[in-house]
Amino acid sequence: MKKLMLGAILLAALSGCCKGHISADAIDGLVRKVSDRHDAMLNGTLDPKSVSPEDKATYLRSTELLRQALREAQK
């Protein structure tokens, strides 16, 4: 289910991209999730050791999706 959701987010993000443009609406949810998780780790409310290997892989894919969307927009 998570893979399906991330795939849908990637499709939405990349379909809204053209050179020099990223649709903020397409990546808003993912940016919020990654930012909230990052802030929680820095604030000590999320211990990285408590993250399961599966969630860690999902979180890393989320970050990579954002990087890929930015690379596509820069082309």
Contacts in CASP RR format, 6 or more apart in sequence:
PFRMAT RR
TARGET T0000
AUTHOR 0000-0000-0000
METHOD contacts of the structure
MODEL  1
MKKLMLGAILLAALSGCCKGHISADAIDGLVRKVSDRHDAMLNGTLDPKS
VSPEDKATYLRSTELLRQALREAQK
2 58 0 8 1.000
6 58 0 8 1.000
6 61 0 8 1.000
6 62 0 8 1.000
6 65 0 8 1.000
9 26 0 8 1.000
9 27 0 8 1.000
9 29 0 8 1.000
9 30 0 8 1.000
9 65 0 8 1.000
10 65 0 8 1.000
10 68 0 8 1.000
10 69 0 8 1.000
12 23 0 8 1.000
12 26 0 8 1.000
13 22 0 8 1.000
13 23 0 8 1.000
13 26 0 8 1.000
13 27 0 8 1.000
13 30 0 8 1.000
13 65 0 8 1.000
13 69 0 8 1.000
14 68 0 8 1.000
14 69 0 8 1.000
14 72 0 8 1.000
15 26 0 8 1.000
16 22 0 8 1.000
16 23 0 8 1.000
16 26 0 8 1.000
17 23 0 8 1.000
17 26 0 8 1.000
17 69 0 8 1.000
17 72 0 8 1.000
17 73 0 8 1.000
18 73 0 8 1.000
19 73 0 8 1.000
19 74 0 8 1.000
19 75 0 8 1.000
20 73 0 8 1.000
20 74 0 8 1.000
21 73 0 8 1.000
22 69 0 8 1.000
22 70 0 8 1.000
22 73 0 8 1.000
26 69 0 8 1.000
27 66 0 8 1.000
27 69 0 8 1.000
30 62 0 8 1.000
30 65 0 8 1.000
30 66 0 8 1.000
31 66 0 8 1.000
33 62 0 8 1.000
34 59 0 8 1.000
34 62 0 8 1.000
34 63 0 8 1.000
34 66 0 8 1.000
37 46 0 8 1.000
37 59 0 8 1.000
40 46 0 8 1.000
41 48 0 8 1.000
51 59 0 8 1.000
END
